[in-house]
Amino acid sequence: MRILVPTLLAASLTAAAALPASAQDNSLMVGVTRYTTDSKSNGISGVGVPPGADARTGDATTLLLVYERALTPRLSGQLVLGIPPRIEARATGSVAFLGDGVLSARNVSPTLIAKYYLADPGARWRPYLGAGINFTRFVDIRSTLADDVKMKDSTGWVLEAGVAYAIDPRWGLFGSVARLDVKSEVVAVGATVLTTKIDFRPVTYSFGAYYRF
């Protein structure tokens, strides 16, 4: 998978450079994304931290913005952006009494996806599959346990499946689900130094409208 995704993206970008621009090769997509996590970690470690201390991340909803460029009648490249959602974590295990707010951060996650449609452009319903690369930077990091908290950036794969519905040649609707690979190492410095590694294991559910031009 780590070899396949970069190869697919490279092939898509090469094809894009070779193709002339024409009408309706581009699309802008606006919608809503539900960012859900099923996180796991190696526990919270630090001097004075009781055994079994852990945390679990929650979900968030945010605005989705996508630029899509058609490379061939069925293959396209996407740049996926949006308003960074705030993901919050609550304490679990032996420190569950600490409740919410032990860690929160906004996820800035630009994503490149190569997308293949299973139907030609003239079809009203166009299911598609996609694969790409996600980069996540954590900003505006907060914690009730420490003033100085750092989270390592993450780079990983993304897999997507969805469907587009054409209302007319320019306007349409879309819905998709995607699985991302997002991991981070956390270091919080306060009364003691706390560390953990989090695998967010996010799945996103998106829907909205697109305009072709």
C-alpha positions as CSV (number, residue, x, y, z in Angstrom):
1,M,0.0,0.0,0.0
2,R,2.8,2.5,0.9
3,I,4.3,1.9,-2.6
4,L,0.9,1.7,-4.6
5,V,-0.5,5.1,-3.4
6,P,2.5,7.3,-4.3
7,T,2.8,5.5,-7.6
8,L,-0.8,6.1,-8.4
9,L,-0.5,9.8,-7.5
10,A,2.6,10.2,-9.6
11,A,0.9,8.7,-12.6
12,S,-2.1,11.0,-12.1
13,L,0.1,14.2,-11.9
14,T,2.0,13.1,-15.0
15,A,-1.2,12.7,-16.9
16,A,-2.5,16.1,-15.7
17,A,0.6,17.9,-17.0
18,A,0.2,16.3,-20.5
19,L,-3.5,17.2,-20.9
20,P,-4.7,20.5,-22.3
21,A,-7.4,22.4,-20.3
22,S,-11.0,22.3,-21.7
23,A,-14.5,23.1,-20.5
24,Q,-15.8,21.2,-17.5
25,D,-12.4,19.6,-16.7
26,N,-12.5,21.2,-13.3
27,S,-14.9,20.9,-10.3
28,L,-15.4,22.7,-7.0
29,M,-17.0,20.7,-4.3
30,V,-18.4,22.1,-1.0
31,G,-19.9,20.0,1.7
32,V,-20.0,18.7,5.2
33,T,-17.7,16.1,6.7
34,R,-18.2,14.0,9.8
35,Y,-14.7,13.1,11.2
36,T,-15.0,10.0,13.4
37,T,-12.2,8.4,15.3
38,D,-11.7,4.9,16.9
39,S,-8.5,5.8,18.5
40,K,-6.1,3.6,20.4
41,S,-2.9,4.5,22.2
42,N,-0.1,2.9,24.2
43,G,-1.3,4.6,27.3
44,I,-0.2,7.8,29.1
45,S,3.3,7.5,30.6
46,G,5.0,9.8,33.1
47,V,6.4,10.2,36.6
48,G,3.5,9.8,39.0
49,V,1.0,8.7,36.4
50,P,-0.9,5.6,37.7
51,P,-0.9,2.4,35.6
52,G,-3.7,2.1,33.1
53,A,-3.9,5.8,32.4
54,D,-5.2,6.4,28.9
55,A,-7.3,8.8,26.7
56,R,-9.7,8.4,23.8
57,T,-10.3,10.9,21.0
58,G,-13.8,12.1,20.0
59,D,-15.5,13.0,16.7
60,A,-16.1,16.4,14.9
61,T,-18.0,17.9,12.1
62,T,-16.6,20.5,9.7
63,L,-16.8,22.2,6.3
64,L,-15.3,20.4,3.3
65,L,-13.7,22.1,0.3
66,V,-12.4,20.1,-2.7
67,Y,-10.8,21.0,-6.0
68,E,-11.0,18.3,-8.7
69,R,-9.2,18.1,-12.0
70,A,-10.3,15.6,-14.7
71,L,-7.3,13.8,-16.2
72,T,-9.1,11.4,-18.4
73,P,-12.9,10.7,-18.8
74,R,-12.7,8.4,-15.8
75,L,-9.6,9.4,-13.8
76,S,-9.2,12.6,-11.8
77,G,-7.0,14.2,-9.2
78,Q,-8.3,15.9,-6.0
79,L,-7.0,18.4,-3.5
80,V,-9.1,18.1,-0.4
81,L,-9.1,20.9,2.2
82,G,-11.6,22.3,4.7
83,I,-11.9,24.1,8.0
84,P,-9.7,22.3,10.5
85,P,-11.9,20.4,13.0
86,R,-11.1,20.4,16.7
87,I,-10.6,16.9,18.0
88,E,-10.9,16.5,21.7
89,A,-9.8,13.6,24.0
90,R,-11.3,12.5,27.3
91,A,-9.4,10.6,30.0
92,T,-10.0,6.9,30.4
93,G,-8.7,4.0,32.4
94,S,-7.3,4.8,35.8
95,V,-7.5,8.6,35.1
96,A,-11.1,8.6,33.8
97,F,-12.0,11.0,36.7
98,L,-10.2,13.8,34.8
99,G,-12.9,13.8,32.2
100,D,-12.8,15.8,29.0
101,G,-10.2,18.3,27.9
102,V,-7.1,16.3,28.7
103,L,-6.0,17.0,25.1
104,S,-7.5,18.8,22.1
105,A,-6.1,20.1,18.8
106,R,-7.2,21.3,15.4
107,N,-6.3,19.0,12.5
108,V,-5.0,20.8,9.4
109,S,-5.2,17.9,6.8
110,P,-4.5,18.7,3.1
111,T,-5.1,15.5,1.1
112,L,-4.2,14.5,-2.4
113,I,-6.4,11.7,-4.0
114,A,-6.4,10.0,-7.3
115,K,-10.0,9.1,-8.1
116,Y,-11.3,6.6,-10.6
117,Y,-15.0,6.8,-11.8
118,L,-16.7,3.5,-12.6
119,A,-19.0,5.2,-15.2
120,D,-18.4,7.6,-18.1
121,P,-19.0,11.4,-17.7
122,G,-22.4,11.3,-19.3
123,A,-23.9,9.0,-16.7
124,R,-26.2,10.5,-14.1
125,W,-24.8,8.2,-11.3
126,R,-21.0,7.9,-11.2
127,P,-19.6,5.7,-8.4
128,Y,-15.9,6.1,-7.7
129,L,-12.9,4.8,-5.8
130,G,-9.9,6.8,-4.7
131,A,-6.5,6.4,-3.1
132,G,-4.1,9.1,-1.9
133,I,-1.9,10.7,0.7
134,N,-2.9,12.7,3.7
135,F,-0.7,15.1,5.7
136,T,-2.0,16.2,9.1
137,R,-0.5,19.0,11.2
138,F,-1.9,19.5,14.7
139,V,-2.3,23.2,15.7
140,D,-3.9,25.2,18.5
141,I,-3.1,22.3,20.9
142,R,-4.6,22.6,24.4
143,S,-4.5,20.4,27.5
144,T,-5.9,20.7,31.1
145,L,-2.8,18.7,32.3
146,A,0.0,20.9,30.9
147,D,0.7,24.3,29.4
148,D,3.4,23.0,26.9
149,V,2.0,20.3,24.6
150,K,3.5,19.2,21.3
151,M,2.1,16.7,18.8
152,K,4.1,15.2,15.9
153,D,2.9,15.7,12.3
154,S,1.4,12.7,10.5
155,T,1.7,11.5,6.9
156,G,-0.3,8.4,5.8
157,W,-2.5,6.9,3.1
158,V,-6.2,7.5,2.5
159,L,-8.8,5.3,0.7
160,E,-12.1,6.6,-0.5
161,A,-15.3,5.3,-2.0
162,G,-18.3,7.4,-3.1
163,V,-20.8,8.4,-5.7
164,A,-21.6,11.5,-7.7
165,Y,-25.1,12.4,-9.0
166,A,-25.4,14.8,-11.9
167,I,-28.4,17.2,-11.6
168,D,-27.4,18.7,-15.0
169,P,-24.1,18.9,-16.9
170,R,-22.6,21.4,-14.4
171,W,-24.3,20.9,-11.0
172,G,-24.5,17.8,-9.0
173,L,-24.4,16.1,-5.5
174,F,-21.8,13.7,-4.0
175,G,-21.4,11.5,-1.0
176,S,-18.3,9.6,0.1
177,V,-16.6,7.7,2.9
178,A,-12.9,7.6,3.5
179,R,-10.4,5.8,5.8
180,L,-7.3,7.7,6.8
181,D,-4.0,6.7,8.4
182,V,-3.3,9.3,11.1
183,K,-0.9,8.8,14.0
184,S,0.9,11.2,16.4
185,E,3.3,11.2,19.3
186,V,2.3,13.5,22.1
187,V,4.6,15.2,24.7
188,A,3.1,17.3,27.4
189,V,5.3,19.2,29.8
190,G,3.8,20.4,33.1
191,A,4.3,19.3,36.7
192,T,5.7,16.2,35.0
193,V,6.4,15.0,31.5
194,L,3.5,13.0,29.9
195,T,3.9,11.0,26.7
196,T,1.7,8.9,24.5
197,K,1.3,7.6,21.0
198,I,-2.1,7.9,19.4
199,D,-3.5,6.1,16.4
200,F,-6.6,8.1,15.5
201,R,-7.9,5.5,12.9
202,P,-10.3,8.1,11.5
203,V,-13.2,7.5,9.1
204,T,-14.8,10.5,7.4
205,Y,-18.4,10.7,6.0
206,S,-18.9,13.5,3.5
207,F,-21.8,14.9,1.4
208,G,-22.4,18.1,-0.5
209,A,-22.7,19.7,-4.0
210,Y,-20.3,20.2,-6.9
211,Y,-20.0,22.6,-9.8
212,R,-18.1,21.7,-13.0
213,F,-16.5,24.4,-15.1
